[in-house]
Amino acid sequence: MGAINLWEPNHVTFTVDLVTAFLLGLVHGITPDEHTWPITFSYAVGSHSTRRGLVAGLIFSLAFTAQQALASELAHLGLAHWFTFEGLDEIVYVIVGIVMVAAGLFIMGRGVLPHLHLPGWPQNPQNNAQPRELKPWMPAIHGFIAGWGIDAFSVIIYTTLAPAMPSAATGWLPGLLFGLGTLCVQGAAGAVFGSWAARRGLPPQVIRNIALTTAARTLSWGGCAFVLFGALALAFPGLADFGIRTPLHVHNLDTLGLPFVLVLFSVVGIGVTSFVTATQAWRRRLVAENAAPSTLRL
């Protein structure tokens, strides 16, 4: 196993190559990747359940795995130029963003973006509009589309590991193992996010509304950010390459650029912040409602 190099891997043996692909998938799932974390967070939080959060993470990752296996096979056959041409990554950003916005609008059941309630903004936890539950096929569509985005991990799969497979019958295996490595992390993350959403000490219907509204905001506004970034990167190609180098020899952490900002904006800036502020607003409201009868008796 000492021959495994996750920074600049080369072909070693069939078995070592597949182990390398799986380990790369684990690292890919752990590091802040804009093609996975915002989507997993949105669907898992929106599930408002540990089990359903796990299922959402698994569905997304299985679709991502299927895409990676397909792309790996095409790369082995020498067809990587079909999906690695200049500008494709930016196009994927735009498409993923549009699908995110569409999913967010579906949850809210209306044609306008959900309001953002961030720190310092007036909070009105009472909302008569009941958000709709996410459909299981939604993260699957997202996973398959997002997988076509190009990063350092996919480049390794397409240019090093897939071409090194002994035959077309095994050309898809590096992508499969890479996807399964990502699945292990994203599935667990989905369960954690779903559990976090469910364990708020609030009535089930309140938790449901907060979780689904948070998912709608994360998908809608995060999707707008994806579309904007993709469009700007198409217009100004150098924008996507902007980043700050770090001393870490770990892909996705060696350079912190605008994709990293997308993750922070979507997951932390919109998702976590929106969920926390909405939860606090509901708790204040419930405390006030419980105190009202005793005040009247005095």
C-alpha angles and dihedrals in degrees: 000000000000088000091068114108115182094183100054106002122189131190109281111154134330092258096044091048091055093046088050091052091051093048090048087054091053091051090046090053093049100045121078100270117174092211094060118020101057091048096043091047093050097050095039095050090044089056090063089201136088093227096044091044089055090048092049091051091048095047092050092046095045090055089046089050092051090052092048092050090051093047091046091054091048090049090051089053090053095253099117090115087072091071106020101062121130114280097021094106091054090048089052089053090055094046093046090049093051091050090048092052091047091052091049092051090048091057093051092044094223141089099248131080115259115255117259115234107193132163112302093020121115111265125215108176094180110093122162093196108096114214119228124244118255117252119238093236093059098077088043092060090045093050095051094047096043091052091071091067113111122232137147092279096053091046089057091050094047100041105031117018103033095048089050094061112113097236145359088263089068101030092101096054099086090055091046094051091044090052092047090053089053090046092057091059100036093047091053090045090052090054091049093049092046092049091047090054093047099048101066100115092242133119113283094245091052092049090049093053094045093047096047093043089050090050090049092051094045093049096042101044094032088051091052089053091050092051092047093048093047093049093047091047090052091050094042108027094187090063093076091054095054112114148131116252119231130194091243116113092208122110113246089023100056089076127026109204141147093300087061088051088053090057093049093045095048102038103030106019096045109013108040095032093049093048094048095047092046091049092050091049092052092048091053090049094050092048090052092048092049091049094049098077094051090049091053092051091056 
